[in-house]
Structure formats: C-alpha cells, structure tokens
Amino acid sequence: MVHLWRSRTKEEAETTKAPGVGATGDIAVIVEGKKLDTELVRLACLMAKRAKRKVHLVHIIEVPRTLPLKAVLTEKSNAANKLLSEAIAIAEEAGCDAVAEIVQARDAGPAIVDEARDHGCALIMLGLVRSHRSQNNLGKTIPYVLLNAPCRVWVIQDPNGTAAAGTASMPATSATSNSDASASKA
C-alpha cells in the first residue's frame, strides 16, 4: 500500500513500534519446557524493549478433573518454577521487564486467553513443536487460543521437533490431543 500524503515523522514513528504490539499492550509468552521457549522469550524481549512494554511469562498447569482445581501439585509446580526462573534469567539478560506466573487450570486454552485479557496483552506467543507422528496436529489449545484471543497470536513452529532435555515427564499444555491423553492412561 502506498500513502503519498503521509508525513515523514509519522512513518518514522510507525517503524519504531515492534511488530504485533499495539500501543497499549504487553506480550504474553507461554512457557512450556520446550527448546523453543528460549527463542520465544528472546524474541518477545526484543519486541517489548523496543515498544517499551512488559513480557508476561506464563506457565499453565493443567489439573485433572479428578482433583480439585486448587490441588497442590508439588512436582509440576517445582518444574514450572524452574522453567520460569530460566525464562526470567533470559529476560534479565536481555534487559527486559518481565513478570512470571504459574496458572492452574482445567484446560490451557481458556487460561491463556484469560491471562492475555487480564493483563491487557497485545500479543500472545505460543511455541509448536512439529510432531513426527502427524503433520497437522495442533491439539486443542492452539485452535482455541486462535479463535478466542482478544489480541494477536503468534504460533511459532519448531520444524526440528525437538523438546528440551529433561521435560519428557512434563506434558505439553499447548499441544495436548486426544491421542496424547489416551497414551498417558496406558
């Protein structure tokens, strides 16, 4: 699109904004324990610094329906604390203002949308590790977030399909599918 009557200062002001970040919103990064998380946090920090915004690092713990929502899940909470501590360290190294939060919910999708809405985020960043089993399996979380988010959503895919070391015991919250749930019951 060409704008012939635009002033040069307006064009320069528009180029200083980070892509995907509106005038009044922060960036939510969903941290899941994937190798891709490090790159997501770094990218979010670069954009947030440029736009003078904050990064909200969020880890969702999906609580089974057989337990109360406020149940203390020590092992998952400790793993989440470790993940968020590493993400905060990356943000501090980048010189970015970041806040970390652990959310317990029944389903990750609604929790992500609610967090973005509660914090007035302009962008949600999710990582997707390509599964070698199926090429188009987005699970149930990513489609939910894409349909219901109050802001822009970036789904960044890792084509290598590698997860971070030591996270095999942690279920991925954004790419849970019916086949994953049935495999965990076996």
C-alpha positions in Angstrom: 0.0 0.0 0.0 1.3 3.4 -0.9 0.5 6.5 1.0 1.5 9.6 -0.9 0.5 12.3 1.6 2.0 10.9 4.7 4.4 12.9 6.7 7.9 11.6 7.3 7.6 11.8 11.1 4.5 9.6 11.1 6.3 7.0 9.0 9.3 7.0 11.4 7.0 6.8 14.4 5.3 3.7 12.9 8.5 2.0 12.2 9.6 2.3 15.9 6.8 0.1 17.1 7.5 -3.6 17.4 5.5 -5.9 15.2 2.4 -7.3 16.8 2.5 -5.0 19.7 -0.2 -2.3 19.9 0.0 1.0 21.6 -1.3 -0.3 25.0 -0.4 -3.9 25.3 2.2 -6.2 26.7 3.4 -9.6 25.3 2.4 -12.9 26.9 4.8 -15.8 26.3 3.6 -19.3 27.1 6.5 -21.2 28.6 6.1 -25.0 28.3 9.5 -26.5 28.7 10.3 -26.8 25.1 13.6 -26.0 23.5 11.7 -23.3 21.5 10.8 -21.4 24.7 14.3 -19.8 24.9 13.9 -18.3 21.4 10.3 -17.2 22.2 11.4 -15.3 25.3 14.3 -13.7 23.5 12.1 -12.6 20.6 9.4 -11.3 23.0 12.0 -9.3 25.0 13.4 -7.7 21.8 9.9 -6.6 20.8 8.9 -5.5 24.3 12.1 -3.4 24.8 11.6 -1.7 21.5 7.9 -0.9 22.3 8.7 -0.1 26.0 6.4 -2.9 27.2 6.5 -5.8 29.6 6.7 -9.5 28.9 4.3 -11.8 30.9 5.8 -15.3 31.1 3.0 -17.8 31.8 3.2 -21.5 32.5 -0.1 -23.4 32.6 -0.5 -26.5 34.8 -3.5 -28.5 33.6 -5.2 -30.0 36.7 -7.0 -33.3 36.0 -10.8 -33.2 36.7 -10.3 -35.8 39.3 -8.5 -33.3 41.5 -9.7 -30.0 42.9 -8.5 -27.0 40.9 -6.5 -25.7 43.8 -4.8 -29.0 44.4 -1.1 -28.8 45.3 0.8 -30.5 42.5 4.3 -30.2 44.0 6.3 -32.0 41.2 4.6 -29.9 38.5 4.9 -26.7 40.5 8.6 -27.3 41.1 9.2 -28.0 37.4 7.2 -24.8 36.5 9.2 -22.7 38.9 12.4 -24.0 37.3 11.2 -23.2 33.8 10.0 -19.7 34.7 13.3 -19.0 36.6 15.2 -19.8 33.5 12.9 -17.6 31.4 13.2 -14.7 33.8 17.0 -15.1 33.6 16.8 -14.8 29.8 14.6 -11.7 30.1 17.0 -10.1 32.6 20.0 -10.9 30.4 18.1 -9.1 27.5 17.4 -6.1 29.8 13.6 -6.6 29.6 11.0 -6.1 32.2 9.3 -9.5 32.7 6.8 -11.0 35.1 6.3 -14.7 35.6 3.2 -16.5 36.6 2.0 -20.1 37.1 -1.6 -20.7 36.4 -3.5 -23.9 37.4 -6.5 -24.6 35.1 -8.6 -27.4 33.7 -7.7 -26.5 30.1 -4.8 -24.5 28.9 -6.6 -22.6 26.1 -9.1 -20.7 28.2 -6.4 -20.0 30.8 -4.2 -18.4 28.1 -7.0 -16.3 26.8 -8.0 -15.2 30.3 -4.4 -14.3 31.2 -4.0 -12.2 28.0 -7.3 -10.4 28.7 -6.5 -9.8 32.4 -3.1 -8.3 31.6 -4.2 -6.4 28.6 -1.8 -8.1 26.3 -1.5 -7.1 22.6 0.3 -10.3 21.6 0.3 -14.0 22.7 3.3 -16.1 21.6 3.0 -19.8 21.6 5.5 -22.4 20.5 4.6 -25.5 18.5 6.9 -28.4 18.1 6.2 -30.4 15.0 5.3 -34.0 15.8 6.7 -36.6 13.5 3.6 -38.7 14.0 1.2 -36.2 12.3 1.9 -33.1 10.3 -1.2 -31.1 11.0 -2.0 -31.8 14.7 -2.4 -28.5 16.5 -4.0 -30.1 19.5 -6.9 -28.4 21.2 -5.2 -25.4 22.8 -3.8 -23.6 19.8 -7.1 -23.6 17.8 -8.9 -22.4 21.0 -6.5 -19.5 21.5 -6.6 -18.5 17.8 -10.4 -18.4 17.9 -10.9 -16.6 21.3 -7.8 -14.4 21.9 -8.5 -10.7 22.5 -5.3 -9.9 20.7 -2.8 -11.0 18.1 -1.5 -14.6 18.4 1.8 -15.8 17.0 2.3 -19.5 16.8 5.9 -20.2 16.2 6.8 -23.7 15.0 10.0 -25.6 15.6 10.5 -27.6 12.4 13.1 -29.9 14.1 10.5 -31.3 16.5 12.9 -31.3 19.5 11.9 -30.8 23.1 14.1 -29.6 25.8 16.1 -32.1 27.7 14.5 -33.3 31.0 10.9 -32.3 30.1 9.7 -35.7 29.0 7.8 -36.2 32.2 6.0 -32.8 31.8 3.0 -32.9 29.4 2.9 -30.2 26.8 0.0 -27.9 27.6 -0.5 -26.2 24.2 -0.4 -29.3 22.0 -2.4 -31.8 24.0 -4.6 -34.1 21.9 -6.9 -37.0 22.4 -4.2 -39.4 21.4 -1.8 -37.9 24.0 -4.5 -38.2 26.7 -5.1 -41.8 25.8 -1.4 -42.6 25.8 -1.0 -41.2 29.3 -3.7 -43.5 30.7 -1.9 -46.6 29.4 
